[in-house]
Amino acid sequence: MPEAVSAAPLTAGPEWRLAAAPVAYEAAVAEMDARAAAIRDGGARELVWLLEHPPLYTAGTSARADDLLDPRFPVHRSGRNRPRFRGSCRRRSTGSAVGATSCSISDARSSHPAM
């Protein structure tokens, strides 16, 4: 797991985490996948994670190889079970903050029936 500056103790409510340094995209995705599974299985609290990645591009579901005119950074495709966006590619630069959340939709639906 990437090192964190702070993490809330295991009590009610979500854990809040602030990354101390940029987190590799692949490591962040793996951590979020593992956290989602643990939440689903009842072994972890929901998470709000504030982080940044080293420079990269994320490619949406409709991205094409020729969308990038200057592919100087790694390209990461959003795919099944990944955040999806329409359009082509987005550049993520150092200093671009990202807020990643892992939460239980079933818990939210039981608390808010209109969802």
C-alpha positions as CSV (number, residue, x, y, z in Angstrom):
1,M,0.0,0.0,0.0
2,P,1.4,3.5,-0.8
3,E,2.6,5.4,2.2
4,A,0.1,7.9,3.6
5,V,0.6,11.2,5.5
6,S,-2.4,10.5,7.8
7,A,-5.2,8.0,8.2
8,A,-8.2,8.1,10.5
9,P,-8.4,5.4,13.2
10,L,-10.8,2.5,12.5
11,T,-14.0,4.0,13.8
12,A,-17.4,4.8,12.2
13,G,-17.4,6.9,9.1
14,P,-15.0,6.8,6.1
15,E,-11.2,6.8,6.5
16,W,-9.6,9.9,5.1
17,R,-6.1,9.5,3.6
18,L,-3.7,12.1,2.2
19,A,-0.8,10.8,0.1
20,A,2.6,12.1,1.1
21,A,4.0,11.8,-2.4
22,P,2.7,11.1,-5.9
23,V,1.2,7.6,-6.2
24,A,1.8,5.5,-9.4
25,Y,-1.5,5.1,-11.3
26,E,-1.2,1.3,-11.3
27,A,-0.6,1.2,-7.6
28,A,-3.6,3.5,-6.9
29,V,-5.9,1.4,-9.0
30,A,-4.7,-1.8,-7.3
31,E,-5.3,-0.3,-3.9
32,M,-8.7,0.9,-4.8
33,D,-9.7,-2.5,-6.2
34,A,-8.5,-4.2,-3.0
35,R,-10.3,-1.7,-0.9
36,A,-13.6,-2.1,-2.8
37,A,-13.4,-5.8,-2.3
38,A,-12.6,-5.4,1.4
39,I,-15.5,-3.0,1.9
40,R,-17.9,-5.4,0.0
41,D,-16.7,-8.2,2.3
42,G,-17.1,-6.1,5.5
43,G,-13.4,-6.0,6.3
44,A,-12.7,-2.3,5.7
45,R,-14.3,1.1,6.1
46,E,-15.1,3.4,3.2
47,L,-12.2,5.5,2.0
48,V,-11.7,9.0,0.7
49,W,-8.1,9.3,-0.6
50,L,-6.5,12.5,-1.8
51,L,-3.5,11.9,-4.0
52,E,-1.7,12.9,-7.1
53,H,-0.1,10.8,-9.8
54,P,3.1,11.3,-11.8
55,P,2.4,12.8,-15.2
56,L,0.2,10.5,-17.4
57,Y,-2.8,10.3,-19.7
58,T,-6.0,8.5,-19.0
59,A,-7.9,7.3,-22.1
60,G,-11.6,7.2,-22.0
61,T,-13.8,4.5,-23.4
62,S,-14.0,6.2,-26.8
63,A,-10.3,7.1,-27.0
64,R,-8.4,6.2,-30.2
65,A,-4.7,5.7,-30.6
66,D,-4.4,8.8,-32.9
67,D,-6.0,11.1,-30.3
68,L,-2.6,11.8,-28.7
69,L,-0.5,14.1,-30.8
70,D,2.4,14.1,-28.3
71,P,2.3,10.8,-26.3
72,R,5.3,11.7,-24.0
73,F,3.6,10.2,-20.8
74,P,2.2,6.7,-20.2
75,V,-1.4,6.1,-21.3
76,H,-3.8,4.3,-19.0
77,R,-7.1,3.1,-20.4
78,S,-10.2,3.2,-18.3
79,G,-11.9,-0.1,-18.7
80,R,-14.5,-2.3,-17.2
81,N,-15.0,-1.4,-13.5
82,R,-12.9,1.7,-13.9
83,P,-14.1,5.3,-13.8
84,R,-15.4,6.0,-17.3
85,F,-15.7,9.2,-19.2
86,R,-16.7,10.1,-22.7
87,G,-14.2,11.7,-24.9
88,S,-10.7,10.8,-25.7
89,C,-7.7,11.4,-23.4
90,R,-7.0,13.5,-20.3
91,R,-3.6,14.6,-19.2
92,R,-2.8,14.3,-15.5
93,S,0.2,16.4,-14.4
94,T,2.2,16.6,-11.3
95,G,0.3,18.9,-8.9
96,S,-3.1,17.7,-10.3
97,A,-5.0,16.6,-7.2
98,V,-7.2,13.5,-7.4
99,G,-9.9,12.5,-5.0
100,A,-10.6,8.8,-5.1
101,T,-13.4,7.2,-3.1
102,S,-14.3,3.7,-2.2
103,C,-17.8,3.3,-0.7
104,S,-20.6,0.9,-0.3
105,I,-23.5,1.7,-2.7
106,S,-25.7,-0.8,-1.0
107,D,-25.3,1.0,2.3
108,A,-26.1,4.3,0.6
109,R,-29.2,2.8,-1.0
110,S,-30.5,1.5,2.4
111,S,-30.0,5.0,4.0
112,H,-31.4,6.9,1.0
113,P,-34.1,4.9,-0.8
114,A,-34.4,7.4,-3.6
115,M,-31.0,6.3,-4.9
